[in-house]
């Protein structure tokens, strides 16, 4: 399991423990750096999900893919808003 699986609901303590654990194996990371990585990582995960669904648009009946893709619209917009606010 990696941080993206719990990051949406992660508390400050969760991330602090995660930072402590990974610093035992290499470079330490500041809390603000970890939060930025989590934000970007969550967006990349959303974009990958869109990529995984997109090939199904080529089939004769792409309705299932378009329905699935519609489900990503709100999370992608919210991610974009959070990314813009963090910049």
Secondary structure, DSSP 8 states (H G I E B T S, - for coil): --GGGTGGG--HHHHHHHHHHHHTTS----HHHHHHHHHHHHHHHHHHHHHHHHGGGGSS-THHHHHHHHHHHHHHHHHHHHHHHH-
